[in-house]
């Protein structure tokens, strides 16, 4: 049984607390408030918005590298 089982019945999840699930490595969890903000924005986007955001960020990186 997950150590979060009792908390999850109350709607309190590891994600809500910004904690990794027991099976999740810390590399997959936001390490800073800024990363958590990016995750929130990402999760609010639909697929088309995500694709455009990725394309925009790649273009910005390519322009900086040139």
C-alpha positions, 0 to 999 in steps of 0.5 A: 500500500502506498504511504500516501494512501490515507492522504489520497483519500482526502484528496492530498496527493504527492503532486499537490505537496510537490513531492515525488511518488514513492516509485518516482525519482526526484529527477522527475519532480520540480526542484524549484518554485520556478519549475513548479510554475512551468509545470502548472502552465504546461498542464493548463495547455492543450496539445496544440499549445504545447507543440507551439510552445516547444517550437517557440522555445526551440526557435529561441534557442536556435536564434541564441546559438546562431 
